[in-house]
Amino acid sequence: MKINLQVWRQKNSNTAGKMVEYKLDNISPDMSFLEMFDVLNVELMHKGEEPVAFDHDCREGICGMCSMYINGRAHGPQTGATTCQLHMRSFSDGDTIVVEPWRARAFPVIKDLVVDRTAFDRVVQAGGYVSVNTGSAPDANEIAISREIAEEAMDAAQCIGCGACVAACKNASAMLFVAAKVSHLAVLPQGKPEHLARAEKMVAQMDEEGFGACSFTGACSVECPKSISLDHIARLNREYLGAKLTSTNV
Amino acid sequence: MSWVTQTLSSSLGRKVIMSLTGLFLCSFLVVHMAGNLQLFKGDGGRAFNEYTYFMTHNPLIITVSYLLYTSIIVHASMALILTRHNQDSRPVKYAYAKPEANSPWSSRNMGVLGTVLLIFIVLHMRTFWFEMHFGSVPMAEYDGKEYKDLYTVVVAAFSQLWYVAVYVVCMIALGYHLVHGFKSGFQTLGVRHKKYTPLIEFLGTFVFAIVIPALFAVMPIYMYLKVNGII
């Protein structure tokens, strides 16, 4: 396959970036999108040019690192998939493909396609945990949880923190991420004792980081590689409003 | 900062203000629609004028009307604050974005649709509300009692084709605004449930985005056709 790539190149967070065009001639339709970038980088290195910096780790759809905004969509044209799960067969021979980093005030570009997503870490540090004693693992069925609730929690816990929700949202809102992180604990008995403070602190940190507000366009859920439902955003709203109205934190 | 102001100035709190004022305005539309159906009565405007008299003299309605004016102002101002904040959240835009692949047009253009509606509200209130309260409206007499004849003002306004056209276009904008706005208001409040969300979505789409704007649009069309002797 012949591919015409337009890639965002930016030296570091302090310099302005620009789109640079690259032509690739020997691309196999069976390559993943990241492997196509590997080919490009090998070519660039042979030419003595700086390779394109991009994030990747597991290359099997669970690490959430491969943040690329491809042809106007987070992780490219597929739904429910990360960039490593996107293959070149999804494109046609001779296509022009535009690749940009996630765009959000809270995710500054570090270099080329790599963005700083530590804003998400700080949101989780603010309250996305349960305080439990360490030690031997408790008995599996010590606390009875219905299958329905367990599934609900697991659906939210599938979030890999990739940031596609922020990238896809017209407001660069992190609501789906925060909702997933609040939700997977809020529905379980282990998460109940701290649920008021959790919602309050995580939303406060989300605002502090400079993410936008939710317009309920649904773009986040469509672009989420784990297809996390908007139900969780409604739960976050309930948790937050409930916490604000009933917590003793004044 | 007290917990109240802190809550209301958070991103979620601001959306709650949008939701509560927006849903209140939706409830007003139902009342406004029901009342204005008097225009179709064909009694030379008597029922409509009596209804207008009631709306401008009933103490409860007058109180609620102040809440209504406040809601419009708060909803529009908060929308402006939120829009600016949301735009700031992405200082560098995408060179190539394809939002139509993942979200409906109306959900991404609530600000534009809202601006159209705000201009409409100003125009609409200038023509009728301002005339009724501060302008000179001719009087009509029914059973020995004097009424302001707002019906004549309505007839005069809707006898002009451009004015009718503006109304119809604005009602289309209303439909698009509410197809997203009504259900989103409930989402913001966390009201999302397998049993009730389908009903909310049906009301939002069928009643608030289609039936109500359509009936509002039919009024100026009907009046225009009637005044010009076409029907």
Chai-1 contact restraints between the chains, C-beta under 6 A:
chainA,res_idxA,chainB,res_idxB,connection_type,confidence,min_distance_angstrom,max_distance_angstrom,comment,restraint_id
A,G72,B,Y96,contact,1.0,0.0,6.0,A-B,restraint_1
A,G72,B,A97,contact,1.0,0.0,6.0,A-B,restraint_2
A,G72,B,K98,contact,1.0,0.0,6.0,A-B,restraint_3
A,R73,B,K98,contact,1.0,0.0,6.0,A-B,restraint_4
A,R73,B,A101,contact,1.0,0.0,6.0,A-B,restraint_5
A,V98,B,Y96,contact,1.0,0.0,6.0,A-B,restraint_6
A,E100,B,Y94,contact,1.0,0.0,6.0,A-B,restraint_7
A,R103,B,R90,contact,1.0,0.0,6.0,A-B,restraint_8
A,R103,B,V92,contact,1.0,0.0,6.0,A-B,restraint_9
A,R103,B,Y94,contact,1.0,0.0,6.0,A-B,restraint_10
A,A104,B,R90,contact,1.0,0.0,6.0,A-B,restraint_11
A,R105,B,S89,contact,1.0,0.0,6.0,A-B,restraint_12
A,R105,B,P91,contact,1.0,0.0,6.0,A-B,restraint_13
A,K170,B,R108,contact,1.0,0.0,6.0,A-B,restraint_14
A,N171,B,N86,contact,1.0,0.0,6.0,A-B,restraint_15
A,N171,B,S89,contact,1.0,0.0,6.0,A-B,restraint_16
A,A172,B,S89,contact,1.0,0.0,6.0,A-B,restraint_17
A,A172,B,R90,contact,1.0,0.0,6.0,A-B,restraint_18
A,V203,B,L12,contact,1.0,0.0,6.0,A-B,restraint_19
A,D207,B,S10,contact,1.0,0.0,6.0,A-B,restraint_20
A,D207,B,S11,contact,1.0,0.0,6.0,A-B,restraint_21
A,F211,B,S89,contact,1.0,0.0,6.0,A-B,restraint_22
A,G212,B,N86,contact,1.0,0.0,6.0,A-B,restraint_23
A,G212,B,S89,contact,1.0,0.0,6.0,A-B,restraint_24
A,A213,B,S11,contact,1.0,0.0,6.0,A-B,restraint_25
A,A213,B,K15,contact,1.0,0.0,6.0,A-B,restraint_26
A,A213,B,L82,contact,1.0,0.0,6.0,A-B,restraint_27
A,F216,B,S184,contact,1.0,0.0,6.0,A-B,restraint_28
A,F216,B,Q187,contact,1.0,0.0,6.0,A-B,restraint_29
A,T217,B,S103,contact,1.0,0.0,6.0,A-B,restraint_30
A,T217,B,S107,contact,1.0,0.0,6.0,A-B,restraint_31
A,T217,B,R108,contact,1.0,0.0,6.0,A-B,restraint_32
A,G218,B,S103,contact,1.0,0.0,6.0,A-B,restraint_33
A,A219,B,N102,contact,1.0,0.0,6.0,A-B,restraint_34
A,A219,B,S103,contact,1.0,0.0,6.0,A-B,restraint_35
A,V222,B,N102,contact,1.0,0.0,6.0,A-B,restraint_36
A,E223,B,N102,contact,1.0,0.0,6.0,A-B,restraint_37
A,D231,B,R192,contact,1.0,0.0,6.0,A-B,restraint_38
A,A234,B,Q187,contact,1.0,0.0,6.0,A-B,restraint_39
A,A234,B,G190,contact,1.0,0.0,6.0,A-B,restraint_40
A,A234,B,R192,contact,1.0,0.0,6.0,A-B,restraint_41
A,N237,B,T188,contact,1.0,0.0,6.0,A-B,restraint_42
A,N237,B,G190,contact,1.0,0.0,6.0,A-B,restraint_43
A,R238,B,G190,contact,1.0,0.0,6.0,A-B,restraint_44
A,Y240,B,L12,contact,1.0,0.0,6.0,A-B,restraint_45
A,K244,B,T7,contact,1.0,0.0,6.0,A-B,restraint_46
A,V250,B,W3,contact,1.0,0.0,6.0,A-B,restraint_47
